[in-house]
Amino acid sequence: MSLLAEYNLALSTVIKTCNSQGFPTAIATLLRTLVESNDITLIIYRDTAMPQIEFFMSPEGESNLDMFRSGVFLIDPYYLAAAKDNKSGFFALKELTPKGFKNSEYYKTWYRHSGLHDECGYLIPIDDGFINLSVGRTDSYPKFNKALLSFLAEIEPTISALCQRHYNNTKPATSATDDDRLPKQLQTALDNFGSTVLTDREQQVVNMLMHGHSTKSIAEILCISTETVKLHRKKSYAKLDINSQSELFYLFIDSLMSVKGYKSGDTLSSYL
């Protein structure tokens, strides 16, 4: 069977499954028909619910997904691009990550453990939120080349139209969590993390570290030396009683999970 025939067969299945439970699997199959990938994830972010993982396929298993939904998604480059910068379309990961991303502690302590070797994906606006349809490769595959990225970008109108047709007319399979926390509230928690313990500059540095910026990147953005950034980081870690970026990362998640019915303020105020 030719590639065109396989594509048409997969596309017809996607169209048939619109507004049904089979849609997420069908759209993932369509993408895998067009490009080799062993890691595809479809996440729907609705304004009134926590992230809903509609489809997940990865050779690495699902061990990190609960933590991702609990709060890690707040510093995911794709989430930030859509939620904070209102971006939509097709993007390679490198287009959305800060300079020196692979040298950042966020990458070292979180992203690389996902097993991904390369990633690209679609950010698709819907009536009450947006969708992130991610196409990834682990170390067993080569990185996406320019031709593949260009091809995936060219089919973006079709992928977006199909997802919008489905998700604007259906609801997530499961409802929001019982503690009624919403993404916007969690974003407020991240923005205010450490405000009751740290100085304004220390909090700023910590927040940028949480978002994956390296020491060099922070220094360039804030127009200060790398040594000054390191000093702010050292003082912040001492005040928070931690020793590394990974501990900072988990301190935020732990403090967030400890607060029920969060509305505003620093989650550390009660946690510590």
Salt bridges, closest charged atoms under 4 A:
GLU105 OE2 - LYS108 NZ 3.91
ASP128 OD1 - ARG46 NH1 2.80
ASP139 OD1 - HIS117 ND1 3.19
ASP179 OD2 - ARG181 NE 2.64
ASP191 OD1 - LYS84 NZ 3.96
GLU202 OE1 - LYS239 NZ 2.85
GLU220 OE2 - LYS99 NZ 3.69
GLU227 OE2 - LYS230 NZ 3.65
